Amino acid sequence: MRLLLIGPPGAGKGTQAARLSKTYDIPAISTGDIFRENVKGGTELGLKAKEYMDAGQYVPDALTNDLVRDRLGQSDAADGFLLDGYPRTLQQVEELDDILGVAGVTLDAVVVLTADTDEVVSRLLKRSAEQGRSDDTEEVIRKRLDVYAEQTAPLIEVYAGRQLVLEVDGLGSVDEVTERIVAALSGH
């Protein structure tokens, strides 16, 4: 199973990625984790990424693509994976197509977690308070949600055109959401 998991901040992607990884016995791969693992391991790509991260800048697409290409080439991802946080741009969609094409495989589905904006804002404000993150104000959270919608809509359109998109309601208990995703994948 080769999946992408897309959804707004606060929709529960990280939680669901971990559960789906166990359900389908595939690695859950997030670009943030890839960056941290390469930095920790002192790899050449990791050292390059660290320069950007230490400067508070986004890691450029070209470097992100190289890190993802390297990660998807590892043996545990040979029979499947779940990507969370990648692709984020149309250029990254093209790069992922190339990575998969070279490997002779395709995506099986793109799971889009949907969630009511006010509910997501409420979740993120609660999480912010619990973690003591004073920078996550309602205004900042709503701006992040707007940016997500603006940047992600074109990606969802591309994958919808390929009949890969499965929209799943991301609200409810963790178990309910997992059951909805598994049911949607089973029927796909």
C-alpha positions as CSV (number, residue, x, y, z in Angstrom):
1,M,0.0,0.0,0.0
2,R,1.4,3.4,-1.0
3,L,-0.5,6.3,0.5
4,L,-0.4,10.0,0.9
5,L,-2.1,11.5,4.0
6,I,-3.2,15.1,3.5
7,G,-5.2,17.3,5.9
8,P,-5.1,20.7,7.6
9,P,-3.1,21.3,10.8
10,G,-4.9,19.8,13.7
11,A,-6.8,17.2,11.7
12,G,-5.0,14.3,13.4
13,K,-2.6,13.3,10.5
14,G,0.2,12.3,12.8
15,T,-2.0,10.2,15.0
16,Q,-3.6,8.5,12.0
17,A,-0.3,8.0,10.2
18,A,1.0,6.0,13.2
19,R,-2.1,3.9,13.4
20,L,-2.2,3.2,9.6
21,S,1.4,2.3,9.6
22,K,0.7,-0.5,12.1
23,T,-2.6,-1.5,10.3
24,Y,-0.9,-1.9,6.9
25,D,2.6,-2.7,8.1
26,I,4.2,0.1,6.2
27,P,6.4,2.9,7.4
28,A,4.8,6.3,8.1
29,I,7.2,8.8,6.6
30,S,7.0,12.5,7.5
31,T,9.4,15.0,6.0
32,G,10.0,16.5,9.5
33,D,11.1,13.0,10.6
34,I,13.3,12.6,7.6
35,F,15.0,15.9,8.3
36,R,15.6,15.1,11.9
37,E,16.9,11.5,11.2
38,N,19.4,12.8,8.6
39,V,20.6,15.6,10.8
40,K,21.0,13.2,13.7
41,G,22.8,10.7,11.5
42,G,25.1,13.4,10.2
43,T,24.4,12.5,6.6
44,E,25.5,14.9,3.8
45,L,21.9,15.7,3.0
46,G,21.2,16.1,6.7
47,L,24.0,18.6,7.2
48,K,22.7,20.6,4.2
49,A,19.1,20.6,5.7
50,K,20.5,21.6,9.1
51,E,22.0,24.8,7.6
52,Y,18.5,25.9,6.5
53,M,16.7,24.7,9.7
54,D,19.2,26.4,12.0
55,A,18.7,29.7,10.0
56,G,14.9,29.3,10.5
57,Q,14.3,28.8,6.7
58,Y,12.3,26.3,4.8
59,V,14.4,23.4,3.4
60,P,14.3,24.0,-0.4
61,D,12.3,21.7,-2.7
62,A,15.4,20.3,-4.3
63,L,16.9,19.2,-1.0
64,T,13.5,18.0,0.3
65,N,13.1,15.9,-2.9
66,D,16.5,14.4,-2.5
67,L,15.8,13.4,1.1
68,V,12.4,11.9,0.2
69,R,14.0,10.0,-2.8
70,D,16.6,8.6,-0.4
71,R,14.0,7.6,2.2
72,L,11.7,5.9,-0.3
73,G,14.7,4.0,-1.6
74,Q,15.2,2.3,1.8
75,S,14.3,-1.4,2.1
76,D,11.4,-0.9,4.6
77,A,9.6,1.3,2.0
78,A,9.9,-1.2,-0.8
79,D,6.5,-2.8,-0.3
80,G,4.7,0.4,0.7
81,F,4.7,3.6,2.7
82,L,2.5,6.4,4.0
83,L,3.7,9.9,3.3
84,D,2.7,12.7,5.6
85,G,3.7,16.3,4.8
86,Y,5.0,15.5,1.3
87,P,4.3,16.6,-1.4
88,R,3.4,20.2,-0.5
89,T,3.9,21.8,-3.9
90,L,3.0,20.9,-7.5
91,Q,6.8,20.6,-8.2
92,Q,7.0,18.0,-5.4
93,V,4.1,16.1,-7.0
94,E,6.1,15.9,-10.2
95,E,9.2,14.8,-8.3
96,L,7.2,12.1,-6.4
97,D,5.8,10.9,-9.7
98,D,9.3,10.6,-11.0
99,I,10.6,8.7,-7.9
100,L,7.7,6.2,-8.1
101,G,8.0,5.9,-11.9
102,V,11.7,4.9,-11.6
103,A,10.7,2.3,-9.0
104,G,7.9,1.1,-11.3
105,V,5.1,1.7,-8.8
106,T,2.2,4.1,-8.3
107,L,0.2,5.6,-5.4
108,D,-2.7,3.5,-4.3
109,A,-4.7,6.4,-2.7
110,V,-4.5,9.9,-1.3
111,V,-6.4,10.1,2.0
112,V,-7.6,13.7,2.6
113,L,-8.7,14.2,6.2
114,T,-11.4,16.9,6.3
115,A,-12.3,18.9,9.4
116,D,-14.5,21.8,10.3
117,T,-12.3,25.0,10.6
118,D,-13.7,26.1,13.9
119,E,-13.2,22.6,15.4
120,V,-9.6,22.5,14.1
121,V,-9.0,26.0,15.6
122,S,-10.4,24.8,18.9
123,R,-8.2,21.7,18.9
124,L,-5.0,23.6,18.0
125,L,-5.8,26.3,20.7
126,K,-6.2,23.5,23.3
127,R,-2.9,21.8,22.1
128,S,-1.2,25.2,22.2
129,A,-2.3,25.8,25.8
130,E,-1.2,22.3,26.8
131,Q,2.2,22.7,25.2
132,G,2.7,26.3,26.4
133,R,3.0,27.6,22.8
134,S,2.2,31.3,23.1
135,D,2.8,31.8,19.4
136,D,-0.3,29.7,18.4
137,T,-3.0,32.4,18.7
138,E,-6.3,32.0,17.0
139,E,-5.3,34.5,14.3
140,V,-2.0,32.6,13.6
141,I,-3.8,29.3,13.5
142,R,-6.5,30.6,11.1
143,K,-3.7,32.0,8.8
144,R,-2.0,28.6,8.8
145,L,-5.3,27.0,7.8
146,D,-5.8,29.5,5.0
147,V,-2.2,28.9,3.7
148,Y,-2.9,25.1,3.9
149,A,-6.1,25.5,1.9
150,E,-4.4,27.7,-0.7
151,Q,-1.4,25.5,-1.2
152,T,-3.0,22.1,-0.9
153,A,-6.1,22.6,-3.1
154,P,-4.1,22.3,-6.4
155,L,-2.5,19.1,-5.1
156,I,-5.8,17.6,-4.2
157,E,-7.1,18.6,-7.7
158,V,-4.2,16.7,-9.4
159,Y,-4.8,13.6,-7.4
160,A,-8.6,13.8,-7.8
161,G,-8.0,13.9,-11.6
162,R,-6.3,10.5,-11.2
163,Q,-9.2,9.1,-9.1
164,L,-6.9,8.6,-6.1
165,V,-8.6,11.0,-3.5
166,L,-10.6,9.5,-0.7
167,E,-12.1,12.2,1.6
168,V,-12.5,11.1,5.1
169,D,-14.1,13.1,8.0
170,G,-11.3,13.7,10.4
171,L,-13.6,14.6,13.3
172,G,-14.7,12.1,16.0
173,S,-12.7,9.7,18.2
174,V,-9.3,8.5,17.0
175,D,-10.8,5.0,16.6
176,E,-13.7,6.3,14.5
177,V,-11.5,8.2,12.2
178,T,-9.2,5.2,11.7
179,E,-12.2,3.0,11.0
180,R,-13.4,5.5,8.4
181,I,-10.0,5.6,6.7
182,V,-9.7,1.7,6.6
183,A,-13.2,1.4,5.3
184,A,-12.6,4.0,2.5
185,L,-9.3,2.2,1.5
186,S,-11.1,-1.2,1.5
187,G,-13.7,0.2,-0.9
188,H,-11.2,1.9,-3.2
